Amino acid sequence: METTQAPYTIYAESTPNPNTMKFVSNRWLITNNKSYEVLADQRVGSPSPLAEKLFSFPFINGVFISANFVTVTKSESIEWTDVMIELRDFISNYLNTKGMEVIREEFLTEDTVAETTGDTGTAQSTSKKELTDFDKKIVEILDEYIKPAVESDGGAIEFDSFEDGIVKVILKGACSGCPSSTATLKGGIESLLKSMLPEVKEVEAING
């Protein structure tokens, strides 16, 4: 007997970034523990057919997909009150249409796509490079203490590199371009890493 899955239902949730909105699903969208970000100028050949469809709305500048949510970044020229319900229904209808992919299969299974194509809109950079033991300590702290809070705000933080006491990270989704992200980076993330790892002197967002 075939099991019938519950339909996708979506609700909208505001984030600290006034230009982003988090659309949360009652079901998982991605189960490989990765995140995918597509900006407007990366839509061609992107990992996400859903993101490409969302860019049919001219006011959308970026789409970030992780776990059970989609974070949409809009232009400042439009208000969320004018488009939020339309976007929520659009995402819900897409997900409930049979055969529609959130992320293309080859991007879900191929770990080296981002490295070989140079597409920053693919999976987490930490899986693409060799990490030192100290790098791994940083990643573990970020994953345990920082990642859950950042994801709850509709974003993501990824480790990029550590050199000369400086930890470089990549901000995605709601965190990218958020007015409060610098304060969070310095007051929260930097303080935590410095207290747990004395070798860390500073934390920088390379795209913040």
C-alpha positions, 0 to 999 in steps of 0.5 A: 500500500502506497503511503501518502505524504502530507501536503507541504504547508508554508508559513512566513516568518520575519528575520533580522534582515528587513529585506529577507523573509523566511518561508518555513515548510512543515516538511524537510526540503533538503536532507543532506545537511547542506545549504544552497544560495542563488543570487539573481545573477547566478540563476542560469545553471543554478542548483535550484529549479525552485530558485529559478522559478522565484526569480520570475518575480522581478523584485527578488534578489536572492534565494537561500534554501536549507533544511525546511525553509526558503529565505527570499531576499527582495529589493528595497523598492517593494514592501513585504506586505504587498508580496508575502502572501503571493510568495507563500502561495507560490512556494506552496504550489510549487512544492505540492506539484508532482515532479518539481525539484527543490535542488537538482539531483546532481547537486544533491549527490555531487560533492565537488560541484562548487569547486569545479564550477566556481558556483558560489550558489552550491553546497557548503564550502567546508566539504570542498577543501582539506581542513586542518585539525584546528579548522575542524575545531572552528567548524565544530564550534560554529555547527554546535553553537552558532548554526542553530541560531543563524538558521532560526533567523533564516540564514547560514554561516560557513567556515572559509579559512583560518590564517594568522589568527583571522577566521573568515566565514561566509554569510548566506541567506538573511545574514548576508547584508543584514544590518545587524550581522556585523554586531552579531559577528563581532559581539557573538561569534568572534567573542565565542571563538576567542573565548574557546580558542585563544589562537583566534584574534578576529572573525571576518565575513568575506561577503558581509 
